């Protein structure tokens, strides 16, 4: 008879362990897929209640601004308590004692407990036996749902399982409850990290929108201001011509040269203003993507630039067809090829345009056999109004490459220069294969 009883007990214990292991497995799978921690907590208290055969279970969450805890989730408790009940975390309660020891606490008979008295919540529900385990802290101090940060190393809360019947919980029961608490801790931490990332993404998106708005405002201001500057500049140029005509006989050669120099400076300033307007427009151009044959586009650009007759511009075979805004790509090629022609020391220079296909973009290269550019100036050439030669030597506003850079980066590409003095220069830039429009849908 004794052997049969022992066998029955062993069978019951084995069944209980299998149920607990199954609950852990199910909860772990749910935690991996969980997007809502509250739903996971509700599932966990239900599984614990079944696996431990207890009527009551709860998740108590530490409140950020006090030492108390709120019942975040629960099963078996009187209506209205879950989500609302606040438990004092003093050492005189089982929850407070658990936090104080920082380990699981088992109660066999609450009425005869000498370590603490128990909270009113437990006494109101005639709790006799129970287990409480720490839900450990994660690494991220910022809590979920936008609440105040939780102090570092402070546990998330306490997981409890209780019954109104006297019960001797085994070490296996304690280990099961702590295992569930650990799974919940990981899931809570993952949710906090996810929420923090979402918050950062939202802030980044808002900052990006604000930056774009500010950039547009600055572009508009620069465009309007530069437009308004043109009128007085024209007046200065016209006035200098009228004065020169009226008193031409009284001007010596130096005076005439100075008047010409004055008008030259005015025209140069007008060119700078035009460059500023072009630069501002480059950031505001909108339009409809279209099917662009790059080889045909380059042919048109070269014809428009009208290089010297001896100057050779070669377009390598294999140029792609893109779905993009034609005017933007045309401007980039125009600026780069024009820059190569303008700064080439010889009238019979050479420029070659080639392309390499990448995963989601094409990398175009504009190579010349000119004088080259020293590495320390490779970044400077893309800065607006920056020139490497005096404007009296080469008429240049220092805007073209800045425009090219702005357009390329606006399309999500990159632009760079590779060059050494005396060895020519190559400008590389990437351009997306498509803006998302199916090329087959365009005629």
Buried (B, 14 or more C-beta within 10 A) or exposed (E): EEEEEEEEEEEEEEEBBEBBEEBBEBBBEBBEEBEEBBEBBBBBBBBBBBBBBBBBBBBBBBBEEEEBBBBBBBBBBEEEBBEEBBBBBBBEBBBBBBBBEEEBBBBEEBEEBEEBBBBEBBEEBEBBBBBBBBBBBBEBBBBBEEEEEBEEEBBBBBBBBBBBEEBEBEEEBBEBBBBBBBBBBBBBBBBBBEBBEEEEEEEEEEEEEEEEEEEEEEBEEBBEEBEEBBEEBEEBBEEBEEEBEEEEEEBEEEEEEBBEEBBEBBEBBBBBBBBBBBBBEBBEEEEEBBBBEBBEBBBEBBEEBEBEEEBEBEBBEEBBBBBBBBEBBBBBBBBBBBBBBBBBEEEEBBBBBBBEEEEEBBBBBBBBBBBBBEEEEBEBBBEBEBBBEEBEEEEBBBBBBBBBBBBBEEBEBEBBBBBEEEEBBBBBBBBBBEEEBEEEEEE
